[in-house]
Amino acid sequence: MKMKKSTRMFALLAAALMLAASLASCGTKSASAVSSSSAASSSSAASSSSADGDWAYIKAKGTLVIGITDFEPMNYKDSSGKWTGFDTEFAEAVCKKLGISAQFQEIEWDNKILELNAKSIDCVWNGMTLTNDVTSAMECTKAYIKNAQVVVMKADKIAKYADAASMKGLSFTAESGSAGEQAIKDAGLDGKYTAVGAQSDALLEVESGSSDACVVDITMAAAMTGTGASYTDLASGISLTSEEYGIGFRKGSDMAGKVNSLMDELMADGTLKALGDKYDLTAALAANQ
């Protein structure tokens, strides 16, 4: 039986709409497939780039961007405003062997891992203590210097305190995110604790009387306090921890292994020994060998 004209027209229209919907569906599927293919391609490229290694990335730009803070005698500015120090010269010696330049970038110590992962810097080379947090978040070299966290206060008061327990009730300060801050917390001395931006700021807090004591690296305490130093009226007392310094790269980086090898070369040829003598770190350096 023939369909009425109006009924037939309706059927044709419905069929056309179904065909259009089918074509649209195919088009969407195709675009999705292209998108997936593109994403896979990008992922493959990223994977390939990652497989090339951190050294390939650093070598291509010709510069190792080194995250530091003002930390004498490791990294600090001389009278002309140029960065110097044991770690500064150590890094420059390594970069010379690698055929690249060293660029020093001052950072907030508490943000060092974020800076590293964002590629704002390529490594942290600043008398960094190899804590569990550091080694789990970074690819670290072997240790090169022995260190300790020591309490620093006014020299005429230091003899009153024989251990951490005797210091309960004192106000303390340390660099935010530092091993000194953790040592204060671990020793239960954080009842009156104030965090500051750098270890040098912690010494200033004690010098000014804003805090009774601070906890800093023994290397800084030795360089900055006592006769002939910047803070003649400050002195270091008990050690709260014993630790080691290392250099941190991005997790999985092949740079840590390269620097380990070059560290051995610089020790064998006397370069590190000479730097240890220059910056009064010979004993700390030797203790780690």
N, C-alpha and C positions, 0 to 999 in steps of 0.2 A: 504494500500500500504506500502511495506517495505521501510524503510529509507535506504539511502545509508550508507555504513560503515563509511565514513568520517563524514556525517551529524550526525549519531548516536553517534559517539565518541565525537563530539562537544557538543551534548546535555548532555551526561553523565558528561563531564568535567564541564559544566555549572552548573549541578545539584550538583556536588561535591563541587564546589566553593560556591554555595548558602548555602549548609549544613554547610560548614566550617565557613562561615560568621555568620550563625545562632548560631552555637555552641560558637563562639567567643563572640557574643553578649550576650548569656546566661552567659558565664563565666564572662564577664564584669559586668553584672547585679548582679551576685552572689557576686563578690568581693566588689562591691559597697554596697550591702546589709550588707556584713560582716563588712565593714568599718563603715557603719552607726550604726550597732549594737554595734561595739566596742566604737565608739564615744559616743553613748548613755550610754553605761556602764561606761565610764570614767566620763561623766557628772554626772551620778547618784552617782558615788563614791565621786566626788568633792562636790556634793550637800550634801551627807551624812556627809563628813568631816566638811563642813561648819556648818551643823546642830548640830554637836557635840559642837560647840562653841569655842571661843577664849581661854577660861579658860582651856579647855581640852588640847588644843595645848600647852599652856604655862606650865601646870602642867606636861605634858608628858616629856618635856625637863628639867623641874625643875628649870628654870631660867627666871626671868623677865628682859628683856633687856630694859633699861631705857635711852631714848634720852635726853641729857642735853647739856648745854653750861656752860662756866665758869661765874657764876653769883652769886656773894656774896650778901646776906647771904643765898641764896637758895641752890646752888651747887657750891663748889669751893674746891681747894686742900689745905690741911693743910701743915705744915712745912715738913712733911714726904712724901708728894706727894700723900696722900690718900684723896679721895673725902669725903667731909663733908658738913655740912650746914643743914638748916631746911628741905628742900625737900629731901635731901639725907637720913637723919635720919628718916623722915616720911615714905619714901619708904621702908627703911629697916624694920621698925616696921610693916608695912603692909605685906611685904614678909614673915616675921617671923610668922605672924598669918596664912598665907597661906601655910606655910611649904615649901617654895621655896627660892632660893637665889636671891639677887638683883645684877644685873650687869650694871654698868654705862658706857654708850657709848657717847663720845663727838661727836656732829653733827654740821653741818652748819645749823643755825636756819632757813634760808630761804628754806631749803630742808626737813624740818621736816615731812611734809605730804607725800612726796615721800619716805622717809626712812621708815615711818610707813607702807605704803601700800606695799612696797617691802619686808616687814618683816625683815629688817635690825635691827629694833628696835620693841619693843612691845608696848611702850607708850612714851608720852612726859610728863615729870614731872620736870618742870624747871621754876617755877614762870610764867606759861603761861597764858596770858590774854585771857579771853573767848570772843573773837571777833566773829562777824558773820561768817567770813571766817573760823575760827577754828571750831566753833560748826556745821557748815554745812559739813565740811570735816572729822570730827572726832566724835567718841562717847565719850562725855565728862562727867566727874563727876560733882557733884554740886560744887559750889564755896567754897573755904575754907579760903581765905584771901582777904581783901579789898586792892586795890592798886590804884595808880595814876601815870600818866606820867608827870614828872616835868622837867623844864628847869634847867640845871646846867651850870654855867660859873664861871669865876674868881670871887672870893668873893668880891674884891674891885669894881666890876662893877655891881653886881646883883641888887643893890638898884636903879639903873638908870631906870629900866624897870618895869612898873606896870602891863602891859598886853601884849598879843601877838602882837597887832597892833604896839606897841612901839618897837618891836624887828625886824620889817621889815627891810631888808637890812643886817642883821647879817648873818654870815655863820654858818650853822648848820650841825650836824652829828648825826647819830643814827644807831643802828644795823639793817642790811638789813632784811626786812620781819617782823620787830618787831612792837609792838603797838606804840613805840616811833616814828618810821618812819611814821606811819599812822597819828599820832597826828600832826607831823610837816606839813604834806601835808594838813590835814584838816584845820589847822590854817593859811594856806597860807604862811608858812615860808620856803618853799622849793626852793626859788629863787637861793640860794647858798647852795645847799644841797649835802653832800657826805655820801654815805652808807659805813659802815664798817662791819666787820665780827662778832663782839660781843659787848655787852654793855660796857665791860671793855675797849675795843678799843676806843669807843666813848669818854670815860673819858680821855684817853691818848691823843686823838686829841685836846681836850680843854686844857689840861695841857701843851702840847707842843706849843700851840698857832696856830696850823694848822686850828682850827675852833674856832669861837667865843663862841659857845654854843653847847650843846648836849641835847638830850631828852632821859631820862632813867626812869626806874621804881623808884618810891619813896623809895622802900625797899633798892635798891642798892645805891641810893643817900645818904640815911641815914647811911648806913654801910661804905661807901667809902669816904665821904667828910666831912670836918670840923675838929675841934680839936681832935687830937688823932687818926685820920683815915689815910688812905693811901694818900689822897689828901687834905692836910690841907689848901691849898690856893684856893680850889674850894668850891662853895656853891650852894644850890638849891634855886630856886625862885618860880615862879608861876606854878601852876598845869594846864596842858592843858586838862586832862581828869580825870574821875573817873571810876574805873573798878574793876574786880575781877579775881582771879587766879583759875584755875581748872586743871585737869589732863586729857590728851587726849589719847584715845585708837583707834584702827581701827573702822571704821564706822560699826555699828551693833554688836560690841563686847559686850559680857556679863560681861566683866571685870569691866566696869564702875559702874555697879550696885553693884558688890561685894565690890569694894573699897568704895563706898558710905556707905555701912553697916559697914565696918571696920573703916571708918573715924568717924562714930558716936561712936563706941566702944572706940576708942583712945581719943576722946574728953571726953567721960564720965569717963574714968579711969585716966584722968589727963595727959596722955602722950603728947598730943598736946600743952596743957597749959605749960608744962615743957619745950618743945622745943621752944615755943614762948618766954618764959623768957630767955632761953639760947641765942637765936639769936636776941633779941630785937625786936620781932615781936608780942608781946603780944597785943598791941593796934590794930594792923592790923588784928590779928586773932579774937579778941573779937568783932571787928566791924562787922564781918561777921556772928556772931552767932545770 
